[in-house]
Amino acid sequence: MSTSIENERFVKAALAASEDCIKIVGLDGALLFMSEGGQRVMDVDDFQAIKGCSWPSFWPEESQHDIAVGLEEARAGRSHRFTGYANTAKGRTRYWDVKISPIFAEDGTVENILSVSRDITKTKEFEEQQLLLRQELSHRIKNILTLVQAAANQTLKPGDDIMTAKSALIARLQSLGRAHEILLKTDHHLATLQAIVEAAFDGHAGSRFSIEGPQVALSPKCGLALALTFHELVTNAVKYGALSNESGHVAVAWTTRCDGGRELLELSWIEKDGPIVAVPKHSGFGTKMINRALSGYIDGDADLQFEEGGLRFRMIASLVALSRLPAKA
């Protein structure tokens, strides 16, 4: 068997095995050849049906400049490289790394053009995921720092007992930490309202509370805000409310409904059989956050009612606002 035949078989086998789309294009941009492996990755069932077609016509408008530059560079004897999206013959959108090079004749002139396209869709998707994760991390850190600053400003006041204030601040930061762990363990950055409420009761009250409601997804921003809200409610219940005696009980329940095309969540926190409740003379951090700040997070209303039979908390929130992730930068 001659060396030329062996070389031909080797080249044919290599082109068939390669996952790159290897093409020969005429100087006018006409498609002359496509490797067997290239036909496979491009979903081409019959190359003869597209042979002679304009190669640039297979690319979208946004890549036409790169194609034109690449062909011009190759005609001048130079190589060009670019990346871009293009569909396969069956309409699958893929992201390609493309190198365009000249093919020289024996006399040194350029007779054809070589194009090698590599499918790097998975790499591109990974890069986009990493970008989203970095953006999400940035948003999450900003949200945490905002809540930490608010908690510190309201907790560490001039004239207050430093040890008491320190203990309260640490407890609030621990609550944020628990919520952050929940957010990190969930897929797609969405925790659930059930998990946030359960975490607030963790270590308190035994079975003296009930939680009932459908699954509701929470974005990191709302998850952290609600974690701090329920931490304040539980802390207040343990110190002064239904969980401060032996017989009190807390019921947390929520439902969803549609109001004029707007999807809403309606939540209630009801304390029963605790000590007689009196309206506090001064608003603490929890009261201020719930009455003033929480409504902005949930695109709704939130209020505390210090009824004699027990504290009540009511919240009406937009389901869209509760689960909305940060927009892409």
Secondary structure as the mmCIF struct_conf table of DSSP 4:
data_model
#
loop_
_struct_conf.conf_type_id
_struct_conf.id
_struct_conf.beg_label_comp_id
_struct_conf.beg_label_asym_id
_struct_conf.beg_label_seq_id
_struct_conf.end_label_comp_id
_struct_conf.end_label_asym_id
_struct_conf.end_label_seq_id
HELX_RH_AL_P HELX_RH_AL_P1 THR A 3 ALA A 17
BEND BEND1 GLU A 19 ASP A 20
STRN STRN1 CYS A 21 VAL A 25
TURN_TY1_P TURN_TY1_P1 LEU A 27 ASP A 28
BEND BEND2 GLY A 29 GLY A 29
STRN STRN2 ALA A 30 ALA A 30
STRN STRN3 LEU A 31 MET A 34
HELX_RH_AL_P HELX_RH_AL_P2 GLU A 36 VAL A 41
TURN_TY1_P TURN_TY1_P2 MET A 42 ASP A 43
BEND BEND3 ASP A 45 ASP A 45
HELX_RH_3T_P HELX_RH_3T_P1 PHE A 47 ALA A 49
TURN_TY1_P TURN_TY1_P3 ILE A 50 GLY A 52
BEND BEND4 CYS A 53 CYS A 53
STRN STRN4 SER A 54 SER A 54
HELX_RH_3T_P HELX_RH_3T_P2 TRP A 55 PHE A 58
BEND BEND5 TRP A 59 TRP A 59
HELX_RH_3T_P HELX_RH_3T_P3 GLU A 61 SER A 63
HELX_RH_AL_P HELX_RH_AL_P3 GLN A 64 ARG A 75
TURN_TY1_P TURN_TY1_P4 ALA A 76 GLY A 77
STRN STRN5 HIS A 80 ASN A 87
TURN_TY1_P TURN_TY1_P5 ALA A 89 LYS A 90
BEND BEND6 GLY A 91 GLY A 91
STRN STRN6 THR A 93 PHE A 104
TURN_TY1_P TURN_TY1_P6 GLU A 106 ASP A 107
BEND BEND7 GLY A 108 GLY A 108
STRN STRN7 VAL A 110 ASP A 119
HELX_RH_AL_P HELX_RH_AL_P4 THR A 121 THR A 155
BEND BEND8 LEU A 156 LEU A 156
TURN_TY1_P TURN_TY1_P7 PRO A 158 GLY A 159
BEND BEND9 ASP A 160 ASP A 160
HELX_RH_AL_P HELX_RH_AL_P5 ILE A 162 LYS A 185
BEND BEND10 THR A 186 THR A 186
HELX_RH_3T_P HELX_RH_3T_P4 ASP A 187 HIS A 189
STRN STRN8 ALA A 191 THR A 192
HELX_RH_AL_P HELX_RH_AL_P6 LEU A 193 PHE A 201
TURN_TY1_P TURN_TY1_P8 ASP A 202 GLY A 203
BEND BEND11 HIS A 204 ALA A 205
TURN_TY1_P TURN_TY1_P9 GLY A 206 SER A 207
BEND BEND12 ARG A 208 ARG A 208
STRN STRN9 PHE A 209 GLU A 212
STRN STRN10 ALA A 217 LEU A 218
HELX_RH_AL_P HELX_RH_AL_P7 PRO A 220 LYS A 239
TURN_TY1_P TURN_TY1_P10 TYR A 240 TYR A 240
BEND BEND13 GLY A 241 GLY A 241
TURN_TY1_P TURN_TY1_P11 ALA A 242 LEU A 243
BEND BEND14 SER A 244 SER A 247
STRN STRN11 HIS A 249 ASP A 259
TURN_TY1_P TURN_TY1_P12 GLY A 260 GLY A 261
STRN STRN12 ARG A 262 LYS A 272
BEND BEND15 ASP A 273 PRO A 275
HELX_LH_PP_P HELX_LH_PP_P1 ILE A 276 VAL A 277
BEND BEND16 LYS A 281 HIS A 282
HELX_RH_AL_P HELX_RH_AL_P8 PHE A 285 LYS A 288
HELX_RH_PI_P HELX_RH_PI_P1 MET A 289 ALA A 293
HELX_RH_AL_P HELX_RH_AL_P9 LEU A 294 ILE A 298
TURN_TY1_P TURN_TY1_P13 ASP A 299 ASP A 299
BEND BEND17 GLY A 300 GLY A 300
STRN STRN13 ASP A 301 GLU A 307
TURN_TY1_P TURN_TY1_P14 GLU A 308 GLY A 309
STRN STRN14 GLY A 310 SER A 318
HELX_RH_AL_P HELX_RH_AL_P10 LEU A 319 SER A 323
HELX_LH_PP_P HELX_LH_PP_P2 ARG A 324 LYS A 328
#
